[in-house]
Amino acid sequence: MSEFDVKRSPPNFFARIWRTVSKEPVLAILVLALVVLQAVHPRPWMALPALVDWLTVLTLAGLLILTKAIELSGFLMWAAHRLVHHIHNERTLALLLVALAAALSTVLTNDVALFAVVPLALSLHRLAPLPIKRLVIVIALSVNAGSILTPLGNPQNLFLWQRSDVAFGAFVWTMLPLCAALMALLGVVTVAMFRAAPLDLSGDAEEHRVDRMLCCVSAIAFAAFVALADAHHAGPALAVIAIGFLLWRREVVFKIDWLLLLIFMLMFIVLRSAAALPSIHHAIAQLGIGTPVRAYAAGAALSQGISNVPAAIVLAEFSKDWRALAFGVSVGGFGIAIGSLANLIAVRLSGEKGMWTPFHMVAVSFWIVAGLIGWALL
């Protein structure tokens, strides 16, 4: 390599990084936000990795590997083939996927439910052309709405349940009215967004073979990984799964969305840095969220800026009304995509360009109506 090439390499390297960042709006926003936060309230750069919830990132990596393995086995296409031949129109299919995603989110968390339902929706789209952007949007809304019901549904519920000192059943009973109301609202939205048009099955002409060995191993590993991750052993479980697939089917590991993992790590750094700003704590203290309505409004609004999990953690320092906070941060999961990390996962899994505008048109409108419903139920 000539001296001229050596001198040109660094600019070319940074140019390639910039091209990658500029193609990913969320990544670009996070990088810009990190630069601003470091300028306003600098932290040692070596201390930033400590802000990442590595358990969540490791769990996400494991789920990406396992869902990719199930996809490559051909099982999702086979399941999609069976499904489209029993359901005859778009609206019924959309309602079924919404109900499935919501049901799974109550016990498997909203993120895990997405990894089960969104790939299935994409397989259905390859068989019978569907309005996939709208389908992914309502699935994202459904996991946020369904996960409201139980302490296992999402991280903010688990955190607030542990602080509330109430029984599991009492928590579910308290959250049931909000969950039911938002699922009913989502049902209306889904009916309005999808036609009762018959499915076009002209693309379902070939036989759908399943690699049974890969499918069975992946399904068993999926169940084991979720159980181990729930027991806070995601790291060792991920190591076993990653090494196993690298030795057996390395394409599974190579084909996952590595950029999503980077985005998640940056989100933890940026959101937790923002939540720790003295100005935010001072502003919340000045609001005086001692009443249920104020605690609820703070949860619904703050989630739009720092996501609902950090919002729950921050607000719990100022209010002991776990019900109002749970209602608020649950509603806060709708609206701007950053309100819930599940929104980001859904959009990334879809792989569709131009998703952000239609997503926000639906999600922000849903957030406004959901906010009024939550306030009325409070």
C-alpha positions in Angstrom: 0.0 0.0 0.0 1.4 3.4 -1.0 1.8 6.3 1.4 -1.0 8.0 -0.5 -3.3 5.0 0.2 -2.4 5.0 3.9 -3.3 8.7 4.2 -6.6 8.1 2.4 -7.7 5.1 4.4 -8.9 6.8 7.6 -11.1 9.3 5.7 -12.5 6.4 3.7 -13.1 4.4 6.8 -15.0 7.3 8.5 -16.9 8.0 5.3 -18.1 4.4 5.3 -19.2 4.7 8.9 -21.0 7.9 8.1 -22.8 6.3 5.1 -24.0 3.5 7.4 -25.2 5.8 10.1 -26.9 8.2 7.7 -28.9 5.3 6.3 -30.3 4.4 9.7 -32.3 7.4 11.1 -32.6 5.9 14.7 -28.8 5.2 14.8 -28.1 8.7 13.5 -30.3 10.3 16.1 -28.7 8.2 18.9 -25.2 9.1 17.8 -26.1 12.8 17.7 -27.9 12.6 21.1 -24.8 10.9 22.6 -22.6 13.7 21.4 -24.9 16.4 22.8 -25.2 14.6 26.1 -21.5 14.2 26.4 -21.1 17.9 25.7 -23.7 19.0 28.2 -23.1 16.5 31.0 -19.9 14.6 30.1 -19.1 11.1 31.5 -15.9 9.2 31.1 -16.1 7.3 27.8 -14.9 4.2 29.5 -17.8 4.4 32.0 -20.5 4.4 29.2 -20.6 0.6 28.8 -21.7 0.3 32.4 -25.0 2.1 31.4 -25.9 -0.8 29.1 -28.3 -3.4 30.4 -26.2 -6.3 29.2 -28.7 -8.9 30.3 -31.3 -7.4 27.9 -28.7 -7.1 25.1 -27.6 -10.7 25.6 -31.2 -11.9 25.7 -31.9 -10.0 22.5 -28.9 -11.5 20.8 -30.0 -15.0 21.7 -33.5 -14.4 20.5 -32.2 -13.0 17.2 -30.1 -16.2 16.6 -32.9 -18.6 17.5 -35.6 -16.8 15.5 -33.3 -16.7 12.5 -32.6 -20.4 12.9 -36.4 -21.1 13.0 -36.8 -18.9 9.9 -34.0 -20.7 8.0 -35.5 -24.1 8.9 -38.6 -23.2 6.7 -41.0 -23.8 9.5 -42.5 -20.2 9.4 -43.2 -20.5 5.7 -44.9 -23.9 6.3 -46.9 -22.5 9.2 -47.9 -19.5 7.1 -49.0 -21.8 4.2 -51.3 -23.7 6.6 -52.6 -20.5 8.1 -53.5 -18.7 4.9 -55.5 -21.7 3.7 -57.7 -21.6 6.7 -58.2 -17.8 6.9 -59.8 -16.2 3.9 -59.4 -12.4 4.2 -56.9 -9.8 5.3 -59.0 -8.4 8.2 -59.5 -11.8 9.9 -55.8 -12.6 9.5 -54.8 -9.2 11.0 -57.1 -9.7 14.0 -55.7 -13.2 14.6 -52.1 -12.0 14.6 -53.0 -9.1 16.9 -54.7 -11.5 19.3 -51.8 -14.0 19.1 -49.2 -11.3 19.8 -51.1 -9.8 22.7 -51.7 -13.3 24.3 -48.0 -14.2 24.0 -46.9 -10.9 25.4 -48.7 -11.5 28.7 -46.4 -14.4 29.5 -43.3 -14.1 27.3 -42.8 -10.3 27.5 -43.6 -8.0 24.6 -40.2 -8.3 23.0 -40.3 -12.2 22.8 -43.8 -12.0 21.4 -42.6 -9.9 18.6 -39.9 -12.4 17.7 -42.6 -15.0 17.4 -45.2 -13.1 15.5 -43.4 -10.6 13.2 -41.4 -13.3 11.4 -44.6 -15.2 10.9 -46.3 -12.1 9.5 -43.3 -11.7 7.1 -43.7 -15.3 5.9 -47.4 -14.8 5.3 -46.5 -11.7 3.3 -44.2 -13.7 1.0 -47.1 -16.2 0.4 -50.0 -13.8 0.0 -49.2 -10.1 -0.6 -50.4 -8.2 2.5 -50.2 -4.5 3.7 -47.2 -5.5 5.7 -46.4 -2.1 7.1 -49.8 -1.8 8.6 -49.6 -5.4 9.9 -46.3 -4.8 11.7 -47.7 -1.5 13.2 -50.8 -3.2 14.7 -48.6 -6.1 16.0 -46.3 -3.6 17.7 -49.3 -1.9 19.3 -50.8 -5.3 20.3 -47.7 -6.5 22.3 -47.6 -3.2 24.1 -51.3 -3.4 24.9 -51.3 -7.1 25.8 -48.2 -6.9 28.0 -49.9 -4.4 30.3 -51.9 -7.2 31.9 -49.2 -9.1 33.9 -46.0 -8.4 35.8 -44.3 -10.7 33.3 -45.4 -8.7 30.2 -42.7 -6.0 30.2 -39.8 -4.7 32.3 -41.6 -1.7 33.7 -44.4 -3.9 35.0 -42.0 -6.3 36.6 -40.1 -3.3 38.3 -43.3 -1.7 39.6 -44.8 -5.0 40.7 -41.7 -5.8 42.8 -41.9 -2.3 44.4 -45.7 -2.5 45.0 -45.7 -5.5 47.4 -49.0 -6.7 45.9 -49.9 -10.3 44.9 -49.6 -11.4 41.3 -53.3 -11.8 41.0 -54.0 -8.4 42.5 -51.6 -6.8 40.0 -53.4 -8.5 37.1 -56.8 -7.5 38.4 -55.7 -3.9 38.7 -54.3 -3.7 35.2 -57.2 -5.7 33.6 -59.5 -2.7 32.8 -56.7 -0.7 31.0 -55.6 -3.8 29.1 -59.1 -4.7 28.0 -60.0 -1.1 27.0 -56.8 -0.7 24.9 -57.2 -4.1 23.3 -60.8 -3.2 22.4 -59.5 0.1 20.9 -56.9 -1.8 19.0 -59.5 -4.2 17.6 -61.5 -1.2 16.3 -58.3 0.3 14.8 -57.4 -3.1 13.1 -60.9 -3.5 11.6 -60.6 0.1 10.2 -57.1 -0.4 8.8 -57.7 -3.8 7.0 -60.2 -4.7 4.4 -62.2 -7.9 4.3 -60.6 -8.6 0.9 -59.8 -12.2 0.0 -56.2 -13.3 0.3 -54.3 -13.6 -3.0 -52.8 -17.1 -2.8 -51.3 -17.1 -6.3 -47.8 -16.9 -4.8 -48.3 -20.1 -2.8 -47.4 -22.4 -5.6 -44.3 -24.3 -4.4 -44.0 -27.0 -1.8 -42.7 -25.8 1.6 -40.2 -28.1 3.0 -39.1 -27.9 6.7 -35.6 -28.8 8.0 -37.0 -30.8 10.9 -33.7 -31.2 12.7 -32.9 -27.5 12.6 -36.5 -26.6 13.5 -36.7 -29.0 16.5 -33.3 -28.1 17.9 -34.2 -24.4 17.5 -37.6 -24.7 19.1 -36.2 -26.6 22.1 -33.3 -24.2 22.4 -35.8 -21.2 22.2 -37.8 -22.5 25.2 -34.7 -23.3 27.2 -33.1 -19.9 26.4 -36.2 -18.0 27.5 -36.3 -19.9 30.7 -32.6 -19.3 31.4 -32.9 -15.6 30.5 -35.8 -15.3 32.8 -33.5 -16.8 35.5 -30.9 -14.2 34.7 -28.5 -16.7 33.0 -28.7 -15.2 29.5 -24.9 -14.8 29.1 -24.0 -18.5 29.5 -27.1 -19.6 27.5 -26.1 -17.2 24.7 -22.5 -18.6 24.7 -23.8 -22.2 24.3 -26.2 -21.3 21.5 -23.8 -19.1 19.6 -21.0 -21.6 19.7 -23.3 -24.5 18.9 -24.7 -22.8 15.8 -21.2 -21.5 14.7 -20.0 -25.1 14.7 -23.2 -26.6 13.2 -25.0 -23.9 11.1 -22.8 -20.8 11.1 -25.0 -19.0 8.6 -27.6 -18.6 11.3 -25.3 -16.4 13.4 -23.9 -14.5 10.4 -27.4 -13.5 9.2 -28.8 -11.9 12.3 -29.4 -8.1 12.5 -26.2 -7.0 14.3 -27.0 -3.4 13.8 -30.1 -3.8 16.0 -27.8 -4.9 18.9 -25.7 -1.8 18.4 -28.8 0.4 18.4 -30.0 -1.1 21.6 -26.7 -0.6 23.3 -26.7 3.1 22.2 -30.3 3.5 23.4 -29.4 2.3 26.9 -26.4 4.7 27.0 -28.4 7.7 25.7 -31.6 7.1 27.6 -29.9 6.4 30.9 -27.6 9.4 30.5 -30.7 11.6 29.8 -32.6 10.1 32.7 -29.7 10.9 35.0 -29.5 14.6 34.1 -30.0 16.8 37.2 -32.3 19.0 35.1 -34.7 16.1 34.6 -34.8 15.2 38.2 -35.3 18.9 39.2 -38.1 19.3 36.7 -39.9 16.2 38.0 -39.5 17.4 41.6 -41.0 20.7 40.6 -44.0 19.1 39.0 -45.1 17.6 42.3 -46.5 14.2 41.1 -48.0 13.3 44.5 -51.5 12.9 43.0 -52.5 9.9 40.9 -53.4 12.1 37.9 -50.1 13.9 37.9 -48.2 10.6 38.3 -50.1 9.1 35.5 -49.6 12.1 33.2 -45.9 12.2 34.1 -45.5 8.5 33.2 -47.3 8.9 29.9 -45.4 12.0 28.9 -41.9 11.2 30.2 -42.0 7.9 28.4 -42.1 9.8 25.1 -38.7 11.2 25.8 -36.7 8.5 27.7 -38.8 5.3 27.1 -41.2 3.8 29.5 -38.7 1.6 31.5 -36.4 4.4 32.5 -39.5 6.6 33.1 -40.9 4.1 35.5 -37.5 3.9 37.4 -37.1 7.7 37.6 -40.7 8.4 38.6 -40.8 5.7 41.3 -38.5 7.9 43.3 -41.1 10.7 43.4 -44.4 8.7 43.7 -45.5 5.6 45.6 -48.7 5.2 43.6 -47.6 2.2 41.6 -51.1 1.9 39.9 -50.9 5.4 38.5 -47.3 5.0 37.4 -48.1 1.6 35.8 -51.1 3.1 33.9 -48.9 6.1 32.8 -45.9 4.2 31.5 -48.1 1.6 29.9 -49.8 4.3 27.9 -46.4 5.9 27.3 -45.3 2.8 25.4 -47.4 4.1 22.5 -46.8 7.3 20.6 -43.2 8.1 19.6 -41.3 4.9 18.8 -38.8 5.5 21.6 -41.7 5.1 24.1 -41.2 1.4 24.1 -38.1 -0.6 22.9 -40.6 -3.1 21.5 -41.5 -0.5 18.9 -38.0 -0.4 17.6 -37.7 -4.2 17.5 -40.9 -4.5 15.5 -39.8 -1.9 12.9 -36.3 -3.4 12.6 -37.7 -7.0 12.3 -40.0 -5.9 9.5 -37.1 -4.8 7.3 -39.4 -2.4 5.5 -38.2 1.0 4.3 -40.3 4.1 5.1 -41.8 2.5 8.2 -41.3 5.5 10.6 -43.9 7.9 9.1 -46.9 5.5 8.9 -45.9 4.0 12.3 -46.0 7.4 14.0 -49.2 8.5 12.3 -50.9 5.5 13.8 -49.0 5.2 17.1 -49.2 8.8 18.1 -53.0 8.9 17.4 -53.4 5.7 19.4 -51.3 7.3 22.3 -53.6 10.3 22.5 -56.8 8.2 22.7 -55.2 5.7 25.0 -54.1 8.6 27.3 -57.7 9.7 27.6 -58.9 6.1 28.3 -56.2 5.6 31.0 -57.1 9.0 32.6 -60.8 8.0 32.6 -60.1 4.6 34.2 -57.7 6.0 36.8 
